[in-house]
Amino acid sequence: MKTVAKYIALLALVVVFVGCKKDLGNYEYTTIDSLFITNLEELYIAKTATNPQIEPVIKLSSGREVNTDDYTYRWTAYQVGMNKEPVILGEHVNLDEAIPLGFGTYTVYYTVKEKKSNISWTKKFKMQITAGYNGGWMILAEDNGKSRIDFFEYDHATGTYPKAHRNFQENIKDLSGKQINLEGKPKFITTWNNQTEASGTGAKYMVYIGTDQRTEKINLTDGFIWNEQYAFKFETARPSEFETIDAIRPTEPSAGYVVKGSDVYIKNPTFQWSVGTPVNRLSDGKHIKVSSSVAVYPGFLMGCLMYDIANKRFIRNGDMLQTASSPLPYNANNSAFNPNNVGMDLVWMNQTVAFGGQAYAVLTKDNKFFLARMTNTETFAARFWDEITHIPGIAQATHFEVDQRYGYLQYVVGGKIYQYDPSEKTTTLMKDYGNRQISTFKYLRSIYVTYATVTNPRNEKTHGKRFLPSTIGLVVATFDPSQPQASGKVDVWEAPQFNGAFKSLLSFDGFGKVADVTEAEVPLGW
């Protein structure tokens, strides 16, 4: 009887087990043929309202040929750092249509969905939308008491600047459509690859515009954009004191000097120094009024030579300090003069990369004029001292410059440009503009594109093709005093070796009296 009971229990257990077991034959299992998206770059740069023509390649893990009709496609863009609704760029396998995006940087998601299974695959990349401009030359001129920018855009195919964007400031607006404010008479325009709180992380290529009422900047990296937070004063430690400035002298990306009146300020990213406290102070805290003419060594984080107006001596900021050094190195046996006791008035000072990096200064006393040449790099040395009272028209000179290749001293008397060769002690009349007056006389001194980059044979068809004029060219702006509103002209001259005649590199016209000139190197245009 016990045996029968055991068999009955065992049979019941088998029935229960079989009843609980899944019926594998009632289900259909399908292997997913995985999809791979390739041929997408990490970053695309496109101009507004243009077709980027992005053509991804879609492959299946099985190696089968893809039937594009079996899938749906979507390109979705999210603007980086902005809390905005995403923008659908397209719903085809390729992104081959004009994109409706404003200036800025976007994260774009490309999603491919299989219709049958509803399984999706996504790949992302960055897209930077620019204003639709290449870089080019910017002319800041006075127009009926106001500041005006004319922009000559570069065309890489021809190596020329055929597009003239007149009153270009009218095209620079914020997202609400408000135009950049350039109230006041023009003072300066310059470029600086600089990182600021308003422009976000990373250094951005900026164009700074100064008037006698305000100082603004345009962000070219993110597409010629601007907003009210881009005002220069918001880069400083004391915004209320820096509505206007006189000059910006970059030394490296995000590093440089700012001149305002008889003070010089430093920005240094290494030590997180913002513009705020003048560096024309001695280590004991004594404040020294200095000339607005300074000599800055480009490509080196710190190195600014200044001139003490009251004590008539040179002082220098360097050595990773927020103060000025004085006395400067002097050896009676080796130095050409004593930089700590010059005893003269400074007429002008600036820097050349010639001879390894020298500061040139023109000084005067008792109707006599002198040229001082000093090593001004990581170190300082008073190298040369020449009397130049005898050279033509020096007492009447209104503008000075120093050639960036051969170290010629160039100066303006009326409508004439003279060139003094300090090695040969000779002076040459280089250009006579007649009755036209010269309003701008300068070298650009860019730290973004260097002479070494321009002259590198590997860059002959890119940097060499475009940037030789801005690297070696003497920029001269003239106007007819009888027609100041419409007679402005800018010439860019090459000064050859051995005092050869000027060679024309570029010329622009069609504006009023020019206050300043720069080249916006970004976007490169190729």
Stockholm file with secondary structure:
# STOCKHOLM 1.0

chainA/1-526         MKTVAKYIALLALVVVFVGCKKDLGNYEYTTIDSLFITNLEELYIAKTATNPQIEPVIKLSSGREVNTDDYTYRWTAYQVGMNKEPVILGEHVNLDEAIPLGFGTYTVYYTVKEKKSNISWTKKFKMQITAGYNGGWMILAEDNGKSRIDFFEYDHATGTYPKAHRNFQENIKDLSGKQINLEGKPKFITTWNNQTEASGTGAKYMVYIGTDQRTEKINLTDGFIWNEQYAFKFETARPSEFETIDAIRPTEPSAGYVVKGSDVYIKNPTFQWSVGTPVNRLSDGKHIKVSSSVAVYPGFLMGCLMYDIANKRFIRNGDMLQTASSPLPYNANNSAFNPNNVGMDLVWMNQTVAFGGQAYAVLTKDNKFFLARMTNTETFAARFWDEITHIPGIAQATHFEVDQRYGYLQYVVGGKIYQYDPSEKTTTLMKDYGNRQISTFKYLRSIYVTYATVTNPRNEKTHGKRFLPSTIGLVVATFDPSQPQASGKVDVWEAPQFNGAFKSLLSFDGFGKVADVTEAEVPLGW
#=GR chainA/1-526 SS CHHHHHHHHHHHHHHHHHHHSCCGGGCCCCCCCCEEEESCCSEEEEETTCCCCBCCEEEETTCCCCCGGGEEEEEEEEETTCCCCCEEEECSSSBCSCCCCCSEEEEEEEEEEETTTCCEEEEEEEEEEECSCCCEEEEEEEETTEEEEEEEEEETTTTEEEEEETTGGGGCBCTTCCBCCCCSCEEEEEEEEECCTTTCSSCEEEEEEEESSCEEEEESTTSSBCCGGGSGGGGSSCGGGCSCCSEEEEEETTEEEEEETTEEEEEBTTTTBCTTSBSCBCTTCCBCCBCSCCEECTTSSSCEEEEETTTTEEEEECTTCSSEECSCCCCTTTCSSCTTCCCSEEEEEEEESGGGSEEEEEEEETTEEEEEEEEESSSEEEEEEEECTTSTTGGGCCEEEECTTTCCEEEEETTEEEEEETTTTEEEEEEECTTCEEEEEECCCCSSSCHHHHHCGGGTTTHHHHHHHHHHCEEEEEECTTSTTTCEEEEEEECCGGGCCCEEEEEEEEESSEEEEEEECCSCCC
#=GC SS_cons         CHHHHHHHHHHHHHHHHHHHSCCGGGCCCCCCCCEEEESCCSEEEEETTCCCCBCCEEEETTCCCCCGGGEEEEEEEEETTCCCCCEEEECSSSBCSCCCCCSEEEEEEEEEEETTTCCEEEEEEEEEEECSCCCEEEEEEEETTEEEEEEEEEETTTTEEEEEETTGGGGCBCTTCCBCCCCSCEEEEEEEEECCTTTCSSCEEEEEEEESSCEEEEESTTSSBCCGGGSGGGGSSCGGGCSCCSEEEEEETTEEEEEETTEEEEEBTTTTBCTTSBSCBCTTCCBCCBCSCCEECTTSSSCEEEEETTTTEEEEECTTCSSEECSCCCCTTTCSSCTTCCCSEEEEEEEESGGGSEEEEEEEETTEEEEEEEEESSSEEEEEEEECTTSTTGGGCCEEEECTTTCCEEEEETTEEEEEETTTTEEEEEEECTTCEEEEEECCCCSSSCHHHHHCGGGTTTHHHHHHHHHHCEEEEEECTTSTTTCEEEEEEECCGGGCCCEEEEEEEEESSEEEEEEECCSCCC
//
